[in-house]
């Protein structure tokens, strides 16, 4: 790959797909597996995005339960059986990704979700062929955090940071980008808010999937003074 090829790293949940129904279903199953009955008003919108260990910590807190490892295991068992299939791509995402790819840019998935789940979701939604690499967290906790994950992708593919942009809907995506000296593009249709993304320092924001290609290609160009 040429060192000056534009590279786009994309979050999954809240950026490419609306995964909340499946995640909510599996979170409820995990709480029940530990003997808790989640209330009917359980809302995960504000906590989708960080590693699942952090999500489970927040969900167990009201019950005074610290069995995070057991909850995560129960969540992943249910999500692998059925939860991951309850996701839909946001309208226009497939077309936007195809347009970005046709421009010559390389696309890499960078998700906190387990890699094996991400692969199955993209295959189920027929989006796999659009990506040059699919990366997520690994068993044992490796690459759970966005800065580490983004760094891994950059090193694995010898990407030029000055030609990279990280796209996501939460502050974790912005932090992961800036920790690796690349620009970040926040999307406003996911689970994060404008305030969250702006406070985290997103370099730009885009309001709808149709605007992704132009916004990404404007950002994935060399930054003066960047390596």
Secondary structure, DSSP 8 states (H G I E B T S, - for coil): --TT--EEEE--BTTTEE-HHHHHHHHHHHHHHTT----TT---GGG-SS-HHHHHHHHHHTTT---HHHHHHHHHHHHHHTGGGS-EE-TTHHHHHHHHHHTT-EEEEEEEEEHHHHHHHHHHTT-GGG-SEEEEE-TTSTT-SHHHHHHHHHHHHT--GGGEEEEESSHHHHHHHHHTT-EEEEESSSSS-HHHHHHHT-SEEESSGGGHHHHHHHHSS--TT--
